[in-house]
């Protein structure tokens, strides 16, 4: 579960950077 949260957090960060 921790890994899942970390992945989601990283994905959101990348999306924010792209935007």
Secondary structure as GFF3:
##gff-version 3
##sequence-region A 1 19
A	DSSP	alpha_helix	2	18	.	.	.	ID=ss1
###
